[in-house]
Amino acid sequence: MMKKNHNYFLISVSNRKNLNLCIKYAMAGFTNSVNGLWTFLDISEGDYISFLYGARAKNLYRVIKKVAYKNAENLPPWPPVTFRMSGNTYYFPFRLFLTQERELDEPMVRPEFSYVAENLLLRGGYRKTHFQADTLTFYKVSEMGNSFYGKSEKINLDGKVFEPKIVFKRDFQKIPEKFYFKELILQSLIRRKIKAKALSEILEYFRVENPVDDFEVLGEKALPEGFVDIFIKQKHPIGKNKYLLVEVKTGKASRKDFDQLKGYIEEFGSEAIGGVLIAKDFPKYIPSKPKILPVRYLFRNLDVSLGYSYKQLLDILDLEMAAL
């Protein structure tokens, strides 16, 4: 069963051949793109994943190790992929090593997958590398199929390893070792920071009396009119749920951002207790939106001439509740 603070994700697989290789070696791989890096950073050791292919969820695994490999163009099991339209070639430096917990092959049309299926439907398919599911989905998946007692094949990967770094000047980018700072990375960092430290202050601001442990902090949530970057909800709602919607901006927030978040809150009706707009800075005049909490993010003592690991950035990330 999922331990406290561990998450469950469905990982999109591009074709049947790659899916079979993932299953054969109990391994997930992500490309030398910002989306590939984002997925690799967003999923932690100890988290749980299933593969998503052809509108079906395949097996349940626990992540036991994460490794980034240099010169991964030549590493098995997945061959590089070249896209005809752009001519760009991608390979798989970012790897998750897995241990299989359950064997299952379930259609996404089941009501148990409704949380993830909504994201798929509203986003128009698989244009995302991974989807974070909620706690209820994970518990239901843990009862599907059968316990797995077999063994996956071993594969020899003797490539040199590295720790990916985030840089704050485009000239310093050197993919896949160094990636320029993007909003996707910031969203992932802020999701973790809220979960670890800021959630209690946010709940206090909105006068929510439920304890922090009643809530989960999830990744992107699709809506009919767009999507919110971070979605906070009760794990086990009784009667009705309580939602908090979080929008993240790498630069300065605008009045338009306040209006957009206000519209998302209104879509949820009475179950949305408020929204949080997180940005590097805000206008001198902050629009009066009683259901929106503006929060500034900053990296303490950041040196833009250096590269930082994901963990280093998480350690120096601060969130300042502007309205508290």
N, C-alpha and C positions, 0 to 999 in steps of 0.2 A: 504494500500500500504506500501511496505517496507520503513522504515525510513532510513535516512542516517546512514551509518556505520553498518547496520544490514545485516546479510548474510542469504543465503538459502541453506539448506542441504537436501539430500535424505538419509534416515537412513535404512540400510538393516535389514530385519526381517527374522529370520531363518525358521519359519514354519507358516502355516495358523492359528494354534491355538494361537500362540503368537501375530500374527497380529490382530486377532479378539479381544484379550484382550487389546492391545494397543488402538484400536479404541473405544472399549466399555468404557474405563476409561480415554481416552485422555491423555495417559501417555506413555513415552518411557523409557525403562530400559536398562542399560548396565552392562556387567559382571565385576566380580572382576579380570580382566586381564588388562595388560597395554593398550591393544586396547580399552577396555571399559573405562578406565580412560581417555585416549586420547580423545575419542569422547565426554565424559562428559565435559572435560576442553575446547575443541575446539569450542563447541557450547555455546553461551551466552544467557542470558535472553533477550528477544526482537527479537532474530533471528527467522527465519521461517523454518519449516521442512515439508517434506512429507515422508510417509513410502514407502519403495521399496521392493516389493515381486513379484516373478513370472514375472519379466520383466515388471512390471506395477507400476506406481506411484499412491499412494492412499492418497487422501485428502490433504489439506493444513492447517497447524497449526502454531500458534505463541507460542513461549516458554515463559511462564509466571513465572516459578520458577524452580530452580535447587536444589536438595537435595541429600546428600549422607547419607545412613542409616547403622548403625551398626547392626550386627546379621541379615542381610537381607536374610539369608537362609530360614527364617521362615515367611518372609513378602510376602503377595500376591501382584499382581495376578499371577506372573509367577513362576512355580516350578523350582527348581535347575535342571541343565542339566549335565549329566555325559557322557563323551565321551568314547566309548568302546576301541578305539585304545590306548589312553593315560591313561585312568582311572581317569583323572582329572574331578572334579566336579566344575561347575561354577554356581553362583547365581547372583542376580542383585541389588547391593547396590547403584548404581548411577542412579538417576531418573530425568527425565524432566517432569514437569507438563505443560500441553498444553491447549490452547483454540482453537477450530476448527474455521477456517475462511471460508473454501470452502469444498464442497463435490465433489470429482472427483475420477475417476478410469480410468487412461489413459495408453495405451501401450507405452513403451519406444522407440518403432520404429518410433514414430512421429518425424518429423524434428525439432519440438520445443525442443526435449530432446537431440539433437545431441551432445551437449557439454558433458553431463554426459554419454550418450551412448557410445561415443568414449572411455571414461575411462573404462567402463564395458567390451567392446569388447577387447580392448588391454590388459586388466588385466585378461581376461579369466573368468569373472564372478564376484561373490559376495564376494571375499576374502578380503573385507574391511568392516568396520563397518559403514562408512558413506562417502558420496561424496559431496563435495561443488560444487554447480552449480554457473554459472555466472549470472549477472544481467539480461541479455536478457532472459535467461531461466525462472527466477523468474517472470518477467513481463508477459511472455506468460502463465505460470501456473496460474497466478492471474486472467486470463480470461477464464480458463477452468472450466467445470462443473458448479455448482451452488453455490450461497452464502448459508452458513449453519446457520440456526436459531434455531436448536435444542439444547439439553443439554446432556452432557455426564454423565454417572453414577458416583457417588462419591464412593471413597474407603477409608476405615479407615486405616491409616498407623501410628501407635503409637510408632514406633521404635525410639531409640535414634539416633541423627544425629551427623555427624562429618564433618570436613573440611579435605579433603585428602591433604597429605603432600608429597613433593618430597625430597628424601634423596640422599646423594652423597657417601655413603658407603653401600655396599651390605649387610653388617651385620645389618644395621639399618632398612632394609626393613621389613615391617609387613603388608602384604596385608589383607584388602584393605585400611587400614588407611595410610600406608606409602609405596610409590613405589620408587624403585631405578631410578635415572635419566636416561632416554633413549632418543634416537634421535627423536622419535615421539613427545615427549614433547617439546624438543628444537625447532623442526620445527613449532609447534603451537605458541610458544612464539615469535619466530622470525617473523612469519607471522604478528602477531599483532603489533610488534615493527616497522616493515617496514611500515605498514599501518598507524600507529599513528605518526611516527616521521622521519623515514629514507628515505621515498620514494622521497621526494623533492631533497635530496642530490644525490640519485641514478640517477634520471632523469637529474639533472644538469651535472653529470659526463658524461652521454652519449649524452649530448647536445640535449635533447628532449625539445622542446619549448611548448608542450601542458601543461596545468595546471595539478596539482596533482589530482584534482577532476575528471579528465577525465579517470583515471585508477582505476582498482580494483586489490586487492591482494588476490589471491585464493590459495587453498591448492593444494595437489599433482595432477600433470597432467601426464597421461600416454602417452607415445610416442612409435612408432614402435620398437625402439631400447632400451627402458627402460622407466624411468619416472623421471621428475624433482620434487623436493620437494615443491617448491612454484612457482606459475605461475602468472605473472603480465601482464595484457592486458588492452586495452581500453574498457570502458563499452559500448560505442556506436561508433564503427569505421565507418568512411566514406571513401569509396574507398578501403582502405586496413587497416589492423590492425597494431598495434605496440606491440611487445611482448618482455618481459624480463624474462629470465629463471633463477631461483635461486636454487642452490644446497647447502645443509647444512651438515656439518660434525661435530660430537661432539669432535673429537680429532684434530690432526694435518693433514692438507691437504697435498696431495702428487702431484707430476707431473701428475700421472694418473688421478687424479680428474680434473685437468685443461683440459686434453685431452678429458675426458668424456664429460665435459660441452661444450667444443668446438664442439664436434660431435653433441650434441643436438641442439646447435645454428644453425649449418649448415643444420640440418633437416628442420628447419623452413624457410630457405632461407632469402630473403630480408626483410621479415616482422619481423625477430628477430633483434632487435637493439642492443642486448648484453646479457651478462649473469653475475650473481653475485655468487661468490663462498665464502660462509661464513664458517669459521672454527675457532677453538680455537687458532691455530697457523699455520704458513706457513714455508716452507723451507727458508733457508737463501737466496737462489737464487730462485726468483719467475719467472717462465717462462714468456716470453714476449707474451702475448695474448691480442692484442689491444681491443678485444670485451669482455674481462672478467675483472670485478672489484673484487679484493680480499678484503674481509672484515673480521676483527677479531671480535669475540663476547667475552664478559666477563661479569661475575657477580660481581659487585662492593662489596668488603668487605664480600665475601662469607665465611661462617664458615661451613666447611664440617661435623662438628659434630652435626649440627642442621638440623631440617626438615623445609622446606619452603612451604608455600602455592603457588599456581599458580600465584596469584596476587603479592605476595611478590617477586617472581622471576622476574615477568614482570617489577616490579618497579626498580630492581637493574640491569637489563639487559642493557648492552651498546653495540653498534655496532660502530666499529672504521673503517672508510674507509681508508684502507691501501694505496690506490693509490691517495688519495686527498691531 
